[in-house]
Structures are given as C-alpha cells and as structure tokens.
Amino acid sequence: MVTQAKAKAAKRPSAGPNLATTGADDNTTAIAAGGAVVLAAGVGTLVVLRRRTADADA
C-alpha cells in the first residue's frame, strides 16, 4: 500500500518554482475596508430606524 502511494506521488507533475496564485493582491485590503464601512453604515441605519419606531410607539 505504501509503495503504491509513493509510486503515484512520483508520477504527479511538480509545481516547480512557480506556485499557483490565490487571487489576493494589493486591492484586497481596500475591498475589505470598503465592505466593513458598508456593513457599519447598514448597522447604524438599522439602529437609528429601530430607535425612531420605538420612540414613536412610546
């Protein structure tokens, strides 16, 4: 069993010195920060609207 696994591993092509890219680049931080700002704005809007409706019902 172990020798078969080693034989299969030996037949696989090597990645060589170049690894696959993951898609992350310099824009990743800016995109994440923009998403956090949009999320925070949405949460803030919900909080304000719920307080207004709670005050109107009281």
N, C-alpha and C positions, 0 to 999 in steps of 0.2 A: 504494500500500500504506500509506504513512504517513498519508495523508489519511483512509483508511478507519478506521484505528485511532483517529485523533483524533475522527472523527465518532462512533464507538462510545463513546468515553470521554465525549464531550459528552452523550450520551443517558443515561448512568448517573445514578441519583439521588445526590445529595450526602449525606454523613453529617451534615452540619450541625455545630453546636457540640457536640452530644452524641455521644461515642464509645461504642462497644459496651463492656460490662463484661466483664472477664476471669474473674470468679469469685473473685478474690483479695480478701480483706478482713482485718479485724483478727485473725481466728482462725487465719489461715494459719501464723503463726509458732508458735503454741501447738500446732497439729496436727503441724507438722514436728518440734518438740521432743519431743512425745509419741512420735512414731514413732521418733525416734533413741533414746529411752530404752528402748523395747520392743526395738529391734534390739540395743542394747548388752546388755540383760538376756539375750536369746537367745544371743548370742555367749558371754557369760560362763557361762551354763548349759552350753553345749556344751564349753567348755574344761574346766570342772570335771568333767563326766562322763567326758571322754576321759582326764583325768589319773587319775581313780579307777580306770577299767578298765585303764589302763596299769600302775598300781601293783598291782592285783590279779593281773595276769598275771605280774608280775616275781617 
